[in-house]
Amino acid sequence: MRTLALAVALAVPATPGSLASPPGTPGEALISIDFKDADIQDVILALAEVGQFQVVIDPGVACKLTLKLKDVRWDTALDLSLRSCGLGYDEENAIYRVAPTAKLTAERAEQRRLAEERRLNRPLRTVRYRLSYAKAAELAPVIKKFLSPRGDVVYDARTNTLYITDVH
């Protein structure tokens, strides 16, 4: 037997002379919900209606959830519901994507790795600096610490010149 109850009230009452949040502000609606053994997808879709957001739920997301909340923000209810089932979300272009947290974490790590790889695969550029008041041999190891893994510093002691090569 499924029990489903949902009540919505505005969190910010409008008083004369006060600036109320515009409709659709995240977390604005206070809700009272009572779910017993409800499918997480149904809970998410109900909260999407209240919070007025679009949602995509990954295939295979399944969890039964029982919760009873009174006068909480919809985004808090969403976070607690997702965490209870080991789920998380990413938001992109005002669309929430719900998936297992392990999958989201792996995707974020892969995106960071690809971004770093792209950054390091840019063309190399070499610049020459002729120094007047410092010795190139002493500065080369210091500058090397600030370069990317592909970067390199070479110095010419005869002309006191640094040759720095790094991604452009």
MARDREN-840614 format. One record per residue: residue in three letters; x, y, z of N, C-alpha, C in turn. Coordinates in Angstrom, 1 decimal, padded with zeros to 4 digits. Layout:
REM residues N
residuo;n_px;n_py;n_pz;ca_px;ca_py;ca_pz;c_px;c_py;c_pz
Ala;X;Y;Z;X;Y;Z;X;Y;Z
...
REM end
This chain:
REM residues 168
residuo;n_px;n_py;n_pz;ca_px;ca_py;ca_pz;c_px;c_py;c_pz
Met;000.8;-001.2;000.0;000.0;000.0;000.0;000.9;001.2;000.0
Arg;000.7;002.1;-000.9;001.5;003.4;-001.1;000.7;004.5;-000.5
Thr;001.4;005.4;000.3;000.8;006.6;000.8;001.6;007.7;000.2
Leu;000.9;008.7;-000.3;001.5;009.9;-000.9;000.8;011.1;-000.5
Ala;001.5;012.0;000.1;000.9;013.3;000.4;001.9;014.4;000.1
Leu;001.4;015.5;-000.4;002.3;016.6;-000.8;001.6;017.9;-000.6
Ala;002.2;018.8;000.1;001.6;020.1;000.4;002.7;021.1;000.1
Val;002.3;022.3;-000.5;003.3;023.3;-000.9;002.8;024.6;-000.3
Ala;003.8;025.3;000.2;003.6;026.7;000.7;004.8;027.5;000.4
Leu;004.6;028.8;000.2;005.7;029.7;-000.2;006.5;030.0;001.1
Ala;007.8;030.0;000.9;008.7;030.2;002.0;008.8;031.7;002.4
Val;008.7;032.6;001.4;008.8;034.0;001.7;007.5;034.7;001.6
Pro;006.9;035.0;002.7;005.6;035.7;002.6;005.8;037.1;002.2
Ala;004.9;037.6;001.3;005.0;039.0;000.8;004.4;039.9;001.8
Thr;005.2;040.9;002.3;004.8;041.9;003.2;004.9;043.2;002.5
Pro;004.0;044.2;002.8;004.1;045.5;002.2;005.5;046.1;002.3
Gly;006.1;046.5;001.2;007.4;047.2;001.3;008.6;046.3;001.3
Ser;008.4;045.0;001.3;009.5;044.0;001.3;009.7;043.5;-000.1
Leu;010.9;043.1;-000.4;011.2;042.5;-001.7;011.2;041.0;-001.6
Ala;010.2;040.4;-002.1;010.0;038.9;-002.1;010.9;038.4;-003.2
Ser;011.3;037.1;-003.1;012.1;036.5;-004.1;011.2;036.2;-005.3
Pro;011.7;036.4;-006.5;010.9;036.1;-007.7;010.5;034.7;-007.8
Pro;009.3;034.4;-008.4;008.9;033.0;-008.5;009.9;032.2;-009.2
Gly;010.1;030.9;-008.8;011.0;030.0;-009.4;012.4;030.1;-008.8
Thr;012.6;030.9;-007.7;013.9;030.9;-007.1;014.2;029.6;-006.4
Pro;015.3;029.0;-006.6;015.6;027.7;-006.0;015.4;027.7;-004.5
Gly;014.8;026.7;-004.0;014.7;026.5;-002.6;013.5;027.4;-002.0
Glu;012.8;028.1;-002.8;011.7;029.0;-002.4;010.6;028.3;-001.7
Ala;010.1;027.2;-002.3;008.9;026.5;-001.8;009.2;025.6;-000.6
Leu;008.3;025.8;000.4;008.4;024.9;001.6;007.4;023.8;001.3
Ile;007.8;022.6;001.6;006.9;021.4;001.3;006.8;020.5;002.5
Ser;005.7;019.9;002.6;005.5;018.8;003.5;005.1;017.6;002.7
Ile;005.9;016.5;002.9;005.7;015.3;002.2;005.7;014.1;003.1
Asp;005.0;013.1;002.7;004.8;011.8;003.4;004.8;010.7;002.4
Phe;005.9;010.0;002.2;006.1;008.9;001.3;006.3;007.6;002.1
Lys;005.7;006.6;001.7;006.0;005.3;002.3;006.3;004.3;001.2
Asp;007.5;003.8;001.2;008.0;002.8;000.2;007.8;003.3;-001.2
Ala;008.1;004.6;-001.4;007.9;005.2;-002.7;009.2;005.0;-003.5
Asp;009.0;004.8;-004.8;010.1;004.7;-005.7;010.8;006.1;-005.8
Ile;012.2;006.1;-005.7;012.9;007.4;-005.7;012.6;008.2;-007.0
Gln;012.3;007.5;-008.1;012.0;008.3;-009.3;010.7;009.1;-009.1
Asp;009.7;008.5;-008.4;008.5;009.2;-008.2;008.7;010.4;-007.3
Val;009.6;010.2;-006.3;009.9;011.3;-005.4;010.6;012.5;-006.1
Ile;011.5;012.1;-007.0;012.3;013.1;-007.7;011.3;013.8;-008.7
Leu;010.5;013.1;-009.3;009.5;013.8;-010.3;008.6;014.7;-009.5
Ala;008.1;014.3;-008.3;007.2;015.2;-007.5;008.0;016.4;-007.1
Leu;009.2;016.3;-006.7;010.0;017.5;-006.3;010.4;018.3;-007.5
Ala;010.5;017.7;-008.7;010.7;018.5;-009.9;009.5;019.4;-010.2
Glu;008.3;018.9;-009.9;007.1;019.7;-010.2;007.1;020.9;-009.2
Val;007.4;020.6;-007.9;007.4;021.7;-006.9;008.5;022.7;-007.2
Gly;009.7;022.2;-007.5;010.8;023.1;-007.7;010.9;023.7;-009.1
Gln;010.0;023.3;-009.9;010.0;023.7;-011.3;011.3;023.6;-012.0
Phe;011.9;022.4;-012.0;013.1;022.2;-012.7;012.9;020.9;-013.6
Gln;013.8;020.8;-014.6;013.7;019.7;-015.5;014.7;018.6;-015.0
Val;014.4;017.4;-015.2;015.2;016.3;-014.6;015.4;015.2;-015.6
Val;016.6;014.6;-015.6;016.8;013.4;-016.4;017.4;012.4;-015.4
Ile;016.8;011.2;-015.3;017.2;010.2;-014.4;017.9;009.1;-015.2
Asp;019.1;008.8;-014.7;019.9;007.7;-015.4;019.1;006.4;-015.4
Pro;019.3;005.5;-016.4;018.7;004.2;-016.3;019.3;003.4;-015.2
Gly;018.5;002.6;-014.6;019.0;001.7;-013.5;018.9;002.4;-012.1
Val;018.5;003.6;-012.1;018.3;004.3;-010.8;017.1;003.7;-010.1
Ala;017.2;003.0;-009.0;016.1;002.4;-008.3;016.4;002.3;-006.8
Cys;015.4;002.7;-006.1;015.5;002.7;-004.6;014.1;003.0;-004.0
Lys;013.8;002.3;-003.0;012.5;002.5;-002.3;012.8;003.5;-001.1
Leu;011.9;004.4;-000.9;012.2;005.5;000.1;011.0;005.8;000.9
Thr;011.2;005.9;002.2;010.1;006.3;003.1;010.6;007.6;003.8
Leu;009.8;008.6;003.7;010.2;009.9;004.3;008.9;010.7;004.7
Lys;009.1;011.4;005.8;008.0;012.3;006.3;008.7;013.6;006.7
Leu;008.4;014.6;005.9;009.0;015.9;006.2;007.9;017.0;006.2
Lys;008.2;017.9;007.1;007.2;019.0;007.3;007.9;020.3;007.2
Asp;007.4;021.1;006.2;007.8;022.5;006.0;009.4;022.6;005.8
Val;009.8;021.9;004.8;011.3;021.9;004.4;011.3;022.5;003.0
Arg;012.5;023.0;002.7;012.7;023.5;001.3;012.8;022.3;000.4
Trp;012.3;022.5;-000.8;012.2;021.3;-001.8;013.6;020.9;-002.1
Asp;014.6;021.8;-002.2;016.0;021.4;-002.6;016.6;020.6;-001.5
Thr;016.3;020.9;-000.2;016.8;020.1;000.9;016.2;018.7;000.9
Ala;014.9;018.6;000.6;014.2;017.3;000.5;014.8;016.5;-000.7
Leu;015.2;017.2;-001.8;015.8;016.5;-002.9;017.2;016.0;-002.5
Asp;018.0;016.8;-001.9;019.3;016.4;-001.5;019.3;015.2;-000.5
Leu;018.4;015.3;000.5;018.3;014.2;001.5;017.8;012.9;000.8
Ser;016.8;013.0;-000.1;016.3;011.8;-000.7;017.4;011.2;-001.6
Leu;018.1;012.0;-002.3;019.2;011.4;-003.2;020.3;010.8;-002.4
Arg;020.7;011.5;-001.3;021.8;010.9;-000.5;021.4;009.6;000.2
Ser;020.1;009.5;000.6;019.6;008.3;001.2;019.7;007.1;000.3
Cys;019.7;007.3;-001.0;019.7;006.2;-002.0;021.1;006.1;-002.7
Gly;022.1;006.9;-002.2;023.4;006.8;-002.8;023.5;007.5;-004.1
Leu;022.6;008.5;-004.3;022.5;009.2;-005.6;023.0;010.6;-005.5
Gly;023.3;011.3;-006.6;023.7;012.7;-006.6;023.1;013.3;-007.9
Tyr;023.4;014.5;-008.1;023.0;015.2;-009.4;024.0;016.1;-009.9
Asp;024.0;016.4;-011.2;024.7;017.4;-011.8;023.7;018.3;-012.5
Glu;024.0;019.6;-012.5;023.1;020.6;-013.1;023.8;021.2;-014.3
Glu;023.2;021.2;-015.4;023.7;021.7;-016.6;022.6;022.4;-017.4
Asn;022.7;023.6;-017.7;021.7;024.4;-018.4;020.3;024.2;-017.8
Ala;020.2;024.4;-016.5;019.0;024.3;-015.7;018.3;022.9;-015.8
Ile;019.1;021.9;-016.1;018.5;020.5;-016.2;019.3;019.7;-015.2
Tyr;018.6;019.0;-014.2;019.3;018.2;-013.2;019.4;016.8;-013.8
Arg;020.6;016.2;-013.7;020.8;014.8;-014.1;021.1;014.0;-012.8
Val;020.2;013.0;-012.6;020.3;012.2;-011.4;021.0;010.9;-011.7
Ala;022.0;010.5;-011.0;022.8;009.2;-011.2;023.4;008.8;-009.9
Pro;023.9;007.6;-009.8;024.7;007.2;-008.7;025.9;008.1;-008.5
Thr;026.2;008.4;-007.2;027.4;009.3;-006.9;028.7;008.7;-007.5
Ala;028.9;007.4;-007.4;030.1;006.8;-008.0;030.3;007.1;-009.4
Lys;029.2;007.1;-010.2;029.2;007.3;-011.6;029.5;008.8;-011.9
Leu;028.9;009.7;-011.1;029.1;011.1;-011.3;030.5;011.5;-010.9
Thr;031.1;010.9;-009.9;032.4;011.2;-009.5;033.4;010.7;-010.5
Ala;033.2;009.5;-011.1;034.1;009.0;-012.1;034.0;009.9;-013.4
Glu;032.8;010.4;-013.7;032.7;011.3;-014.9;033.4;012.6;-014.7
Arg;033.3;013.2;-013.5;034.0;014.4;-013.2;035.5;014.3;-013.2
Ala;036.0;013.1;-012.7;037.4;012.9;-012.8;037.9;012.7;-014.2
Glu;037.1;012.1;-015.0;037.4;011.9;-016.5;037.4;013.3;-017.2
Gln;036.5;014.1;-016.8;036.4;015.4;-017.5;037.6;016.3;-017.1
Arg;038.0;016.2;-015.8;039.2;016.9;-015.4;040.5;016.4;-016.1
Arg;040.6;015.1;-016.2;041.7;014.5;-016.9;041.8;014.9;-018.4
Leu;040.6;014.9;-019.0;040.6;015.4;-020.4;040.9;016.9;-020.6
Ala;040.4;017.7;-019.7;040.7;019.1;-019.7;042.2;019.4;-019.5
Glu;042.9;018.6;-018.6;044.3;018.8;-018.3;045.1;018.3;-019.6
Glu;044.6;017.2;-020.2;045.3;016.7;-021.3;045.2;017.6;-022.5
Arg;044.0;018.3;-022.7;043.9;019.3;-023.7;044.8;020.5;-023.5
Arg;044.9;020.9;-022.2;045.7;022.0;-021.9;047.2;021.7;-022.2
Leu;047.6;020.5;-021.9;049.0;020.1;-022.1;049.3;019.8;-023.5
Asn;048.3;019.5;-024.4;048.6;019.2;-025.8;048.6;020.4;-026.7
Arg;048.5;021.6;-026.1;048.7;022.8;-026.9;050.1;022.9;-027.5
Pro;050.3;023.7;-028.5;051.6;023.8;-029.1;052.6;024.4;-028.1
Leu;053.9;024.0;-028.3;054.9;024.6;-027.5;055.4;025.9;-028.0
Arg;055.9;026.8;-027.1;056.4;028.1;-027.6;057.7;028.3;-026.8
Thr;058.7;028.8;-027.5;060.0;029.1;-026.8;060.2;030.6;-026.8
Val;060.6;031.1;-025.6;060.9;032.5;-025.5;062.3;032.7;-024.9
Arg;063.0;033.8;-025.3;064.4;034.0;-024.9;064.4;035.3;-024.1
Tyr;065.1;035.2;-023.0;065.3;036.4;-022.1;066.8;036.5;-021.8
Arg;067.3;037.7;-022.2;068.7;038.0;-021.9;068.7;038.8;-020.6
Leu;069.4;038.3;-019.6;069.4;038.9;-018.3;070.5;039.8;-018.1
Ser;070.2;040.9;-017.3;071.3;041.9;-017.0;071.7;041.8;-015.5
Tyr;070.8;041.6;-014.6;071.1;041.8;-013.2;071.0;040.4;-012.4
Ala;070.9;039.3;-013.1;070.8;038.0;-012.4;071.6;037.0;-013.3
Lys;072.0;035.9;-012.7;072.7;034.9;-013.4;071.7;033.9;-013.9
Ala;071.7;033.6;-015.2;070.7;032.6;-015.8;070.8;031.3;-015.2
Ala;072.0;030.9;-014.8;072.2;029.5;-014.2;071.5;029.4;-012.8
Glu;071.4;030.5;-012.1;070.8;030.5;-010.8;069.2;030.6;-010.9
Leu;068.7;031.3;-012.0;067.3;031.4;-012.1;066.6;030.2;-012.8
Ala;067.4;029.5;-013.6;066.8;028.4;-014.4;066.1;027.3;-013.5
Pro;066.6;026.9;-012.4;065.9;025.9;-011.5;064.7;026.5;-010.9
Val;064.7;027.8;-010.6;063.5;028.4;-010.0;062.4;028.5;-011.0
Ile;062.7;028.9;-012.2;061.6;029.0;-013.2;061.1;027.6;-013.6
Lys;061.9;026.6;-013.6;061.5;025.3;-014.0;060.3;024.8;-013.1
Lys;060.3;025.2;-011.8;059.2;024.8;-010.9;057.9;025.3;-011.3
Phe;057.8;026.4;-012.1;056.5;027.0;-012.5;056.0;026.5;-013.8
Leu;056.7;025.7;-014.5;056.4;025.2;-015.9;055.5;024.0;-015.8
Ser;054.8;023.7;-016.9;054.0;022.5;-017.0;055.0;021.3;-017.2
Pro;054.5;020.1;-017.1;055.3;018.9;-017.3;056.1;018.9;-018.6
Arg;055.5;019.5;-019.7;056.2;019.6;-021.0;057.2;020.7;-021.1
Gly;057.2;021.6;-020.1;058.0;022.8;-020.2;059.5;022.5;-019.8
Asp;060.4;023.4;-020.3;061.8;023.2;-020.0;062.5;024.6;-020.0
Val;063.6;024.7;-019.3;064.4;025.9;-019.2;065.8;025.5;-019.6
Val;066.4;026.2;-020.5;067.8;026.0;-020.8;068.5;027.4;-020.7
Tyr;069.7;027.4;-020.3;070.4;028.7;-020.2;071.8;028.6;-020.9
Asp;072.2;029.8;-021.3;073.5;030.0;-021.9;074.3;030.9;-021.0
Ala;075.3;030.3;-020.4;076.1;031.1;-019.4;076.9;032.1;-020.1
Arg;077.4;031.9;-021.3;078.2;032.9;-022.0;077.5;034.2;-022.3
Thr;076.2;034.1;-022.7;075.4;035.3;-023.0;074.4;035.7;-021.8
Asn;074.4;034.9;-020.8;073.5;035.1;-019.7;072.0;035.1;-020.1
Thr;071.6;034.1;-020.9;070.3;034.1;-021.6;069.6;032.9;-021.1
Leu;068.3;033.0;-020.9;067.4;031.9;-020.6;066.5;031.6;-021.8
Tyr;066.4;030.3;-022.1;065.5;029.9;-023.2;064.4;029.0;-022.5
Ile;063.2;029.6;-022.5;062.1;028.9;-021.8;061.1;028.4;-022.8
Thr;060.8;027.1;-022.8;059.9;026.4;-023.7;058.7;025.9;-022.8
Asp;057.5;026.2;-023.2;056.3;025.7;-022.5;055.1;025.8;-023.4
Val;054.0;025.2;-023.0;052.8;025.2;-023.8;052.3;026.6;-023.9
His;051.7;026.9;-025.1;051.3;028.3;-025.4;049.9;028.6;-024.9
REM end
